[in-house]
Amino acid sequence: MASSSLINSELARSPPAIPMPTPPLTNFKIGLCQLSVTSDKTKNIAHARTAIQNAAAQGAKLVLLPEIWNSPYSNASFPVYAEDIDAGGDASPSTAMLSELSRLLNITIVGGSIPERSGDRLYNTCCVFGTDGKLKAKHRKIHLFDIDIPGKITFIESETLTAGETPTIVDTEVGRIGIGICYDIRFPELAMIYAARGAHLLCYPGAFNMTTGPLHWELLQRARATDNQFGEVLATTEHEEAIIIAEIDYSILEQRRTNLPVTKQRRGDLYQLVDLQRLNSH
Ligand SMILES: NC(=O)CC(=O)C(=O)O
C-alpha cells in the first residue's frame, strides 16, 4: 500500500532519541516569578528586576518570568511596547536588564516573553540568557492564540503577531531546556520532540485568559510533564503576584524513567513522532 510504504520510509529516516547530556548543575533551585503588569514599561522592567533579584537572593540558579511581562496583553499594545531584541542596548531595555542581571547574579534566565519587532514584523518572543549575560536562545511563539468564543472572548493574536517557525531547545548551566509560550503548551508534539532531543526541563511562560485558562493551565502542565515522565507538582501558587522557589534534582528523572520504562516500551513499529526539523537536517 502506498500509504504504509510512505510511513515506513519516514520511520526508517527518523533520527533516534538523543540522550540527556550532563549539565554543570544537576541539583539546583528554580525561581518562578508571577508578575502583574502596568501600562508603564519602565515600571514593569523595574518590577521584573526586583523579582529576579529576590528569586536569586533565595538561591534560585534558574529564574523564569511570565509571558508579556513588559506590556499590557493586547493587540493595540504589542506594536507600541515592542523592542528590537537583535539590535539590543537602548533598542531593547527589557532584554538589556535580563542580560545584566543574569551576568551580575550568575544565574540563567528564561525571560518570559516580550513583544519583539524584527523588520516590519512583530513576534511574541522568549529570550534565554546564560550566566555570562549572553543571549543563548530566542523562542518566538509558534502557535498564535486566535480564538473567538461568542460572548466570552475574542482574541486574534495573528492580527498583529507573526508565528515563530522553529521549536527552541537550549543548553544552559542548569540543563537542556525546551521552550514554549503559553498556547504552545496545548500541542503535545512540541513537548515530545523536546523530550526526544534530550531536554531536562520544559519551560512555558504563560498569561492564560480567564475563559479557556482556569480549567486547563495546571492540567496542561501536568499532562505535558506526564507524557514525558516528569509529572509531580513541586510547588504552585494562586493568582496573585508571587515568587515560587522549588528544588530540582535531575537524578529523580532517571529514577522515574527506570521505574516506569515507557520510553523503551513505546511501539515505534506501530506509531512514531516525526521530528521534521531534525529529519530535514540529516
Ligand atoms: N494566552 C494564550 O496563549 C493561551 C490561552 O490563554 C489558552 O490556551 O487558554
The ligand as a Gaussian input file, in Angstrom:
#p B3LYP/6-31G(d) Opt

LIG

0 1
 N       -2.860000      33.110000      26.099000
 C       -2.571000      32.004000      25.404000
 O       -1.633000      31.975000      24.633000
 C       -3.340000      30.747000      25.547000
 C       -4.543000      30.672000      26.400000
 O       -4.963000      31.611000      27.077000
 C       -5.205000      29.341000      26.389000
 O       -4.691000      28.426000      25.731000
 O       -6.234000      29.172000      27.057000

